[in-house]
């Protein structure tokens, strides 16, 4: 079965099922530290002024230019990333490198003066069609440019599976990595999908997707906010 034919047949059920996806929760295993020039008090509600997020650069086999979009929630509490061509696949018709797809997004985030932000939760979702004996994984990490602290989590999936998938990575408040106050640092998001045929039939197709024509199916990043210290006179 060719990649295009298998994708046409299999993603028909994916598109219908994805709209009914429900959230799953998993704790994150991040070990970041606060920035030295960090915020001065506890979490607050999102600032009222509009924040703007721009895609500075987009790289990776899962997100060629023009296939990833970013949108900010009207209340500034989150932003979404939507992909349109992000699928890892093995089986007849799949290229040798098709088992792994990745995407590296470099975001330019403009926030109101006097505020800083951190990512407190990330929700990833998609659709998986894994044959018995096949397995896949979704991996994600994010960090601020020039800072060593990285939040990272990997989730594993085993066949047989023919359903939506969704994972939630949450970081405890004390472990959040805050954007440095008074500095302009881009925010980087790295994601990866992998599929391995395992013990499944070599003539069978398996795939994992993190894309959809349905705009409601996207990766959601929840923001935490704090006030920056007042500048010294």
N, C-alpha and C positions, 0 to 999 in steps of 0.2 A: 504494500500500500504506500503510495507516495506521501510526502510530508504535507503537501497542499490538500490532498484528498482526505488524509486522516484528520487534518486540522478542521476541514469543513464538516466532516461527519461528527467529530467528537466535540467540537466547541459549540455545536448547536445546542446540546444539552447544557453546556457550561453557561452560555449567555442567559438562559432561562433560570438556571439555578442560582447564579451569582446574586441576583437581586434579592434573594431570600436568605442570604448568608447571615449567620448569627455570630456574635463575638465570643472568642475564647480568651482566657486570661492566663498569662504566664509571667512569673517574676523575672526581671533582668539580672544578669550577673555582671554588672559593671563595677569597676573599681576606679572611677575618676576622682579628682580632687578639685576643690574650688580654685578659681583664678585668684591671684594675689590681689588684684584691684577689683575685688568682688563687691556685691551688693551689701547694704548695711542693715537690712531687716528682713523679716519673714515674708512669705508669699503674699501677693496682693492680687487684686483683680486686674485684668488686662487694661493697659492704657487706652483711653478713648480715641486718641489720634490714630489714624490709619497707618498700618505697617505695610511695607512693600517688599516683596521677595522677587528677585530677578535670577534667571538662570545664567550664570556667568559662563560656565563651560559644561558640556555634556559629553561623556566618553563611555564607550563600552559596547559590547556585542548585543546587549539587550535594549539599548536605547540610542540608536543612531539619531542624528540631529533631526529634530522635528517630530519625534515620537514620544517625548516626555513633556508634560506641562505641570506648572505649579500654580496653585490658587490659595489665597488666604481667606480664612473664615471671616465673615463680616464683623464678628465680635472680637477678633484678634486672639482668640484662644487656641487656634490650631491652623495648620496649613496642610494641603493635600498635594500629593504627587501622583499623576495619572500617566500610565504607560499604554502604548498602543501596539507595540511589537516586542513583547518581552516573554519569550517562551523557550524553555530548554527541552530537547527532545532526543530520544534514541529510537532506533528501529529502521526499517526499510525507508530509504529516501532521505534520512537525516544525514547531514554532513558530519564528518569525523569530529568536528569541534562543536557540534550542535548540542552535546550533552551538558555543556556549561554556558550560561549567559550571565553577564554582569553589567552593572551600570554604575558610573561614578558621576555624581552631580555636585557641582560647585555653585553654591547659592550666595548671592549678594543680598544680605538682609538689612533693610533700613528700618530702624526702630525710633520712636520718639526720644528726644533728648531727655536724659535723666533716668532712663530705664534700661534694664538688661533682661535677658531671657535665657532659658534653658529648655531642653527637650525632656519632658517628664514621662512621656509615654509614646510609643510608636505602634500603630496597628497595620499589619501587612495582610493582604488577602489576595486570593487568586483561585485558580481551578487546577485540579490534578487528575490525571488519568494514568494510573500506574498498574501495570500487569502484575499478577501474582509472582512474587520473587523479585520484582523491581523495587527500587527505593529512590527517594529524592531528598533534597534539603534546600532550605531557604536560609540565607545568611545575611546579616545586616550589621553595619557599624556606622557611626557618625562622630565627627569631631570638628573643632574649630581650627582653622588654618593657623599653623605655627604653634599649636599646643599639643603636648604629648598624650593627654588624657583621651582615651577612646572608649566609647560604650559599644559593646559587641555582643551578639547573641546568634546562635545557630539552632534551627529547628529541623527535626528529621521526620520523614513520612515513609511509610511502608505500604507496598501493594499487597493485596488488591485495593485500589482506591479509585473511585470515580465520583468525585464530589468537590464542593468548594473547600478551600482551606483558609484559615485565618489564624494568625498568631498575634499576641500582644506582648510587647516588651515594656516593662515599667521600671523606672529607676527611683529608688527611695530619695526623699527630699535631701537628706544629708549627703548623698552621693552625687547630686546633680553637678554638671559642668556648666558654669555660667559664662556667657560671652563677656570678655573683659570690658569694664566700663571705660568709656572715653577712647576706645580703639575700634578701628574698622577691620574686622576679621571675617573672611568668608566662612560659610558653614558647609562642610562636606558630608555627603551621604553616599555610602558604598553599599550596594546590594548584590546578591548573587543567587542564582538558581542552578541546581545540579540535578541530573537524573542519571541513574545507573541501571543498566539492564539486569544486573544481578544474575539470578538463576532463571529469569524469564526466558521465553522462547526468543531466539534471535530473529524470528520473522514477525515478532509482535512490536507494536508501537507503544511507547510510554512518553508522557510529557508532563511538565509543570509550567503553568502560565501565571504571570502577574500582569496581565493586560486584559483589556476588554473594550468593546465599543460602547459599553454602558458607562457614562461619566460618574455614576454613583459608586463604581468599583475603583477605589484608589487607595493609596497608602496615606494614612492619617498620622500626622505628628502633632501631639498636644504640647502646648507651650506653658511654662511657668514663668512668672514675672516677678521682678524685684526692683526696688528703687536704688539707684547708684548714689554713692556719697557725693555731697556737695563739693564743687571744685574749691580748692584752696585759694584764698585771696592773694 
